[in-house]
Amino acid sequence: MKRQKRTGYDSQSIASLLVKPIVVLAIIILMVIIAKALKYHSPLSVSYVNDHIITSENMLPTDTKQAGSPEILKSDDEDSIYYNVAYPVINNDAIDYVLKSDVQNIIDSYIKDYTPEKPKKNYHADMTMDYESYFAGNAVLSVMYYIQCYSTGDKKPVQKIHTHVFSLANGSRLTYENIFTGDYTVFFQSKISDYLSEKFGIKNYKPDINSLDFTLSDRGITIYIEPGLAASEKNGCISVPVSADEIQPYMSFNPYAKPSQITEADPYSQSTPAPGEPAKIIAFTFDDGPSQTATEKILNVLEQYNCHATFFVVGNRLRGRESTLKRAYSLGCEIGSHSFDHASFNDKKAKEIKAEFSKTNDILMDIIGIKAGVVRTPYGAHSKKVLKHVNYPVILWSIDTLDWKTRTEISNKKKSARKTARKILNSVSDGDIVLMHDLYEETAAAVEIAVPKLIKQGYRIVSVSELMQYKGIKLKPHKAYYNAK
């Protein structure tokens, strides 16, 4: 009898055929799990960001780290709220102070935002950050942060870009307003509109140009639009390039000029001693603002003479004065907190005092992206009880100009301003912290009188934190500081 020919597979053969793809699939799944673990526990690579966040070409050179040496801040590997952050050290005191302070604010905000009120078992969060740095001629430095955050349960990481643009002459921060002139907002809106229409088919998007992050390089400007702001979040952060040739007609100065071409009238010439040079150093501080008139006039003087100051702002005065606050910050001034509503702390509980500063910091984060690192308590309260509840360095003063009192006693604004200016000029010495209020036009006029005379006498006028840094004093929370002597 002939054996019947096999026309199918027996159960053993079928099982052997199925085992191989199952094993392969299991290996792939395991590799994906391992890749995710490594991805969220390692620094965010520039190549990864270029592939997944930046959706278009830009005006950035291929050399992505033109300035600075990398500094790494990293939490312990076993921390449930993990971070690995890289940022540049430029070796310019003013710029490095801003970069270091900003990075710490980014870390603090991440920890606050990703720490759950009721922690769940096996909860984990990661933040990774890398940077790029670019020169525009001999005048401007841009630093760009790539940030990625991820937590257990998230469908995908939160990705964003954060930038700083600096004057290399004095370390001050630059904005659209002090780089560009004329109808630059209309020009950039048109370029963005054309780009979005061509690349994504998006029309009728008119952004507030001055609110968008940007970098400036030798090739031109790159403007960044956050995910979901103009296009779907799946498109990531959109970068809009505009060439150097196109933007130069709108620039208020030429960053590509050679040093020999920079004149005394150039906005980036140095009027005060460079960081590290011998000088008498003092800090100007202003309370109770910002105001739309006096603060702007004070900023005009500080900008003219390349000086910095610390503005202790009141939280409930910030809304409606965003542009003034942004300008102060962009000029390199320090933004401190003077509480939210300026009520006395003497009878407040610890929870209430904490709320006064956290409410103000929430608004500061929304407007300029940083929290206040120093505070001045209302009316200068600094009893042991108050200091115990204030988890910040408390900055007092060594010279009280009494500008608020002078303006009520002397009705003539010019005479009042001169008296306040004389108070400063006759009392000040190296290491002093000067108290004024940026609510009054008389105070602004006094600053206009005093600043050029102080510079002529060899003084360098800086913010409180800069003063302490120059003097080698490390600020600590729960402690009051009157001067840097």
C-alpha positions in Angstrom: 0.0 0.0 0.0 1.4 3.4 -1.0 1.9 6.0 1.8 -0.3 9.0 1.3 1.6 12.2 0.4 1.7 14.9 3.2 -0.3 17.9 2.1 -0.2 19.9 5.4 1.7 20.6 8.6 1.4 18.5 11.8 1.1 20.2 15.1 4.8 20.0 15.9 5.8 21.7 12.7 3.3 24.5 13.3 4.6 25.1 16.8 8.2 25.2 15.5 7.2 27.8 12.9 5.5 30.0 15.5 8.3 30.0 18.1 10.7 31.9 16.0 8.5 35.1 15.3 7.4 35.1 18.9 11.0 35.0 20.1 11.9 37.8 17.7 8.9 39.9 18.8 9.8 39.4 22.5 13.4 40.6 21.7 12.1 43.7 19.9 9.8 44.6 22.8 12.7 44.1 25.3 14.9 46.3 23.2 12.3 49.1 23.0 11.9 48.9 26.8 15.7 49.2 27.3 15.9 52.0 24.8 13.3 54.0 26.5 15.0 53.5 29.9 18.3 54.6 28.4 16.8 57.5 26.5 15.1 59.1 29.5 18.2 58.5 31.7 20.8 60.1 29.4 21.5 63.7 28.3 19.3 64.9 25.5 21.4 64.7 22.3 21.4 67.6 19.8 20.9 65.1 17.0 17.8 63.7 18.7 16.4 67.2 19.1 17.1 68.1 15.5 15.2 65.0 14.3 12.3 65.3 16.7 11.8 68.9 17.8 13.1 71.2 15.1 10.9 70.6 12.1 12.6 72.8 9.6 16.0 74.2 8.5 17.3 77.1 10.5 20.0 79.8 10.4 22.3 78.0 12.7 25.9 77.1 11.8 27.0 73.4 11.8 29.3 74.1 14.7 26.7 74.0 17.4 28.9 74.8 20.4 30.9 77.9 19.4 31.2 79.3 23.0 31.7 78.0 26.5 32.7 74.8 28.1 30.0 72.3 29.3 28.9 72.2 32.9 26.8 69.2 34.0 24.2 69.2 36.8 22.9 65.7 37.5 20.7 64.2 40.2 21.4 60.8 41.8 20.5 57.9 39.4 18.1 56.4 41.8 16.1 59.6 42.3 12.5 59.4 41.3 12.6 63.0 40.0 15.7 62.7 37.9 17.5 65.3 35.8 20.7 65.6 33.7 21.4 69.1 32.6 24.2 70.6 30.4 24.8 74.3 30.1 27.8 76.4 29.0 30.3 78.3 31.1 31.4 81.3 29.1 34.0 82.9 31.4 32.1 86.2 31.4 30.9 87.0 34.9 27.7 88.7 33.9 26.7 86.1 31.4 27.6 83.1 33.5 25.6 84.5 36.4 22.5 84.7 34.2 23.0 81.2 32.7 23.7 79.5 36.1 20.7 81.2 37.7 18.4 80.3 34.9 19.5 76.7 34.8 18.8 76.4 38.6 15.3 78.0 38.0 14.7 75.4 35.2 15.6 72.6 37.6 13.6 74.0 40.5 10.5 74.5 38.3 10.8 70.9 36.9 11.0 69.4 40.4 8.0 71.5 41.5 5.9 70.6 38.4 6.8 66.9 38.3 6.5 66.1 42.0 3.0 64.7 42.5 1.0 65.8 45.6 0.2 62.1 46.3 3.2 60.1 45.0 2.3 56.8 43.3 4.2 53.6 43.6 7.0 53.3 40.9 6.4 56.9 39.8 9.4 58.3 37.9 10.2 61.6 36.1 13.1 62.6 33.9 14.4 65.9 32.6 17.3 66.1 30.2 18.8 69.3 28.7 21.5 70.1 26.2 22.6 73.4 24.7 24.0 75.1 21.7 25.9 78.4 21.5 26.5 80.8 18.6 28.3 84.0 17.9 26.9 86.8 15.7 30.0 88.7 14.7 32.0 90.1 17.6 29.0 91.6 19.4 26.4 89.0 20.2 26.3 85.5 21.8 23.2 83.3 21.7 22.6 80.3 23.9 19.8 77.8 23.2 18.6 75.1 25.6 16.9 72.0 24.4 14.7 70.6 27.2 12.8 67.4 27.4 10.7 66.2 30.4 8.9 62.9 30.8 7.1 61.2 33.6 5.4 57.8 34.2 2.2 57.6 32.4 3.0 60.3 29.8 2.2 59.4 26.2 5.2 61.3 25.0 7.9 63.7 26.4 7.3 67.4 26.8 9.8 69.2 24.6 10.7 72.9 24.5 13.4 75.4 23.6 14.6 78.3 25.8 17.1 80.9 24.6 19.3 83.8 25.8 20.9 86.4 23.7 23.7 88.5 25.2 25.8 91.6 24.4 29.5 90.4 24.6 30.6 93.9 25.5 28.8 94.1 28.9 27.0 90.8 29.4 23.5 92.4 29.2 20.6 90.4 27.8 19.3 91.5 24.4 15.7 91.4 23.1 14.1 92.2 19.8 13.5 95.8 21.0 17.2 96.6 21.5 18.5 94.7 18.4 15.9 95.7 15.8 14.3 99.0 14.9 11.7 100.3 12.5 8.8 98.0 11.4 10.7 94.9 12.4 7.6 93.3 14.0 5.6 93.6 10.7 8.6 92.3 8.8 9.0 89.2 11.0 5.3 88.6 11.1 5.3 88.5 7.3 8.2 86.1 7.2 6.6 83.8 9.7 3.3 83.9 7.9 4.9 83.1 4.6 6.9 80.2 6.1 3.9 78.6 7.9 1.8 78.9 4.8 4.4 77.3 2.6 5.5 74.5 5.0 2.3 73.7 6.9 -0.6 75.3 5.0 -1.2 77.5 8.1 -2.7 81.0 7.6 -3.8 83.9 9.7 -1.2 83.3 12.5 0.0 86.6 13.8 2.3 86.1 16.8 3.5 88.6 19.3 7.0 88.8 17.9 8.6 90.1 21.1 7.4 87.0 23.0 9.1 84.4 20.8 12.4 82.9 21.6 15.2 83.5 19.0 18.9 83.0 18.3 21.2 85.2 16.3 24.2 83.8 14.4 26.5 84.8 11.6 23.9 83.3 9.2 21.0 85.2 10.5 18.1 84.9 13.0 16.1 81.7 13.8 12.7 82.3 15.5 11.1 79.5 17.5 7.4 78.8 17.8 6.4 76.4 20.7 4.7 73.1 19.9 1.0 73.5 19.5 1.1 77.3 19.3 0.8 77.7 15.5 0.6 74.1 14.3 -0.3 70.7 15.7 1.9 69.5 18.6 3.0 66.6 16.4 5.1 69.1 14.3 7.2 69.9 17.4 8.9 73.3 17.8 8.9 75.1 14.5 12.0 77.1 13.7 11.6 80.0 11.2 14.9 81.1 9.5 15.6 84.6 8.2 19.0 85.3 6.6 21.5 87.9 7.8 21.1 89.9 4.6 17.3 90.2 5.1 17.5 91.3 8.7 20.3 93.9 8.5 18.1 96.8 7.2 16.1 96.4 10.4 19.0 96.1 12.9 19.8 99.0 15.2 23.5 98.2 15.1 25.8 96.0 13.1 26.9 92.9 15.1 29.1 91.8 12.3 31.3 95.0 12.5 35.0 94.5 13.4 36.0 95.8 16.8 37.8 98.8 15.2 34.5 99.8 13.7 32.7 100.1 17.0 32.4 103.7 18.1 31.8 105.3 21.4 28.2 105.8 20.4 27.7 102.1 19.8 25.2 100.7 22.3 27.6 97.9 23.2 30.6 100.1 24.1 31.6 99.7 27.8 31.0 102.7 30.0 31.8 101.0 33.3 34.8 98.8 34.3 34.7 95.3 32.9 34.1 92.4 35.4 37.3 91.6 37.3 38.8 95.1 36.9 39.5 97.1 40.2 36.6 99.3 41.0 34.4 100.5 43.8 31.3 98.4 43.5 27.8 99.3 44.8 24.3 97.9 44.3 21.2 100.0 43.4 17.9 98.5 44.6 14.4 99.7 43.9 11.3 98.7 45.8 7.5 98.7 45.3 7.4 98.7 41.5 7.3 98.3 38.6 5.7 101.5 37.4 5.2 102.3 33.8 6.8 105.8 34.0 9.5 106.0 36.7 10.8 102.4 36.1 11.2 103.0 32.4 13.1 106.3 33.0 15.4 104.5 35.5 16.0 101.7 32.9 16.9 104.4 30.3 19.7 105.6 32.6 20.9 102.1 33.5 21.0 101.1 29.8 22.8 104.3 28.8 25.6 103.7 31.3 25.6 99.9 31.1 24.7 99.5 34.8 22.5 96.9 36.5 20.2 97.1 39.5 17.9 94.9 41.5 14.2 95.5 41.3 12.2 94.2 44.3 8.9 93.9 42.6 5.4 93.6 44.2 3.5 90.7 42.7 0.1 92.4 42.5 1.7 95.2 40.4 3.1 93.0 37.7 0.1 92.4 35.4 -0.2 95.2 32.9 3.5 96.1 33.3 4.9 93.0 31.6 6.9 94.9 29.0 8.7 97.0 31.7 9.6 93.8 33.6 10.9 92.1 30.5 13.0 95.1 29.6 14.6 95.2 33.1 15.4 91.5 32.9 16.7 91.8 29.3 19.1 94.6 30.4 20.7 92.3 32.9 19.0 93.6 35.9 18.0 91.3 38.8 14.4 90.7 39.6 13.8 90.2 43.3 10.5 89.8 45.2 9.0 92.3 47.6 6.1 89.9 48.4 2.7 89.8 46.6 0.7 92.5 48.4 3.3 94.4 50.5 1.6 93.5 53.8 3.7 93.3 57.0 5.1 89.9 57.8 5.3 90.5 61.5 1.9 88.9 62.2 1.9 86.4 59.3 2.2 82.7 59.7 4.9 80.6 57.9 2.3 79.4 55.3 1.1 82.9 54.6 4.7 84.2 54.1 5.5 81.3 51.8 2.4 82.1 49.7 3.5 85.8 49.4 6.6 84.7 47.5 5.2 81.7 45.6 2.3 83.8 44.2 4.8 86.4 43.0 7.2 83.8 41.6 4.3 82.1 39.6 3.7 85.5 37.8 7.4 86.0 37.2 7.7 82.6 35.7 4.8 83.4 33.4 6.3 86.7 32.3 10.1 86.2 32.2 10.5 82.6 32.9 12.5 82.9 36.1 11.8 83.0 39.9 13.2 85.6 42.2 16.3 84.3 44.0 16.5 87.2 46.5 13.8 89.0 48.4 13.2 92.1 50.4 10.5 91.7 53.1 7.9 94.5 53.3 9.1 97.4 55.4 12.4 95.6 55.8 11.0 93.2 58.5 13.8 90.9 59.6 13.0 89.6 63.1 14.2 86.1 63.9 10.7 84.8 63.5 10.3 86.4 60.0 13.8 85.2 58.8 12.9 81.7 60.0 10.0 81.6 57.6 11.7 83.2 54.6 13.5 80.6 52.6 15.5 83.1 50.6 18.4 85.5 51.3 16.8 88.7 52.7 18.4 91.9 51.2 18.2 95.0 53.3 20.3 98.1 52.8 23.2 100.3 54.1 22.0 103.6 52.5 18.3 104.6 52.8 17.8 107.6 50.5 14.4 108.3 52.0 13.2 109.3 48.6 9.6 108.6 49.5 9.9 111.1 52.4 11.8 113.8 50.4 9.2 114.0 47.7 6.5 114.7 50.3 8.6 117.3 52.0 9.8 119.1 48.9 7.1 119.8 46.3 9.5 121.0 43.7 10.4 117.8 41.7 13.9 119.0 40.6 14.9 120.0 44.2 13.6 116.8 45.5 15.6 114.8 43.0 18.8 116.7 43.7 18.4 116.1 47.5 18.0 112.3 46.9 21.0 112.3 44.5 23.1 114.2 47.1 22.2 111.6 49.8 23.7 108.9 47.6 26.8 110.8 46.5 27.6 112.0 50.0 27.1 108.7 51.8 28.1 105.9 49.4 31.2 103.8 49.6 32.5 100.5 48.2 30.1 97.6 49.0 27.0 99.6 49.8 23.4 98.6 49.0 21.3 101.7 48.2 17.6 101.7 48.7 15.2 103.6 46.4 11.7 103.3 45.1 10.9 103.1 41.4 7.4 104.5 41.8 8.5 108.2 41.8 9.6 110.3 38.9 11.7 112.3 41.4 13.7 109.1 42.1 14.2 108.5 38.4 15.5 112.1 38.1 17.8 111.5 41.0 19.2 108.3 39.3 19.9 110.4 36.2 21.9 112.9 38.3 23.8 110.4 40.4 24.8 107.6 38.0 27.2 109.6 35.7 28.8 111.2 38.7 29.3 107.9 40.5 30.9 106.4 37.4 33.2 109.4 37.1 34.2 108.7 40.7 35.2 105.1 39.7 32.1 103.3 40.9 30.6 100.2 39.2 26.8 100.0 39.7 25.5 96.4 39.8 22.7 94.2 41.1 22.8 92.8 44.6 23.8 89.3 43.5 26.5 90.6 41.3 27.8 92.7 44.2 28.0 89.7 46.4 29.6 87.6 43.7 32.3 90.2 43.1 32.9 90.4 46.9 33.0 86.6 47.3 30.0 86.5 49.6 27.7 83.5 49.2 24.1 84.4 49.9 22.2 82.0 52.1 18.4 81.7 52.9 17.0 82.8 56.3 19.8 85.4 56.6 19.7 89.2 56.3 22.3 91.2 54.3 22.9 95.0 54.7 26.0 95.4 52.4 29.0 93.6 51.0 31.7 95.0 53.3 
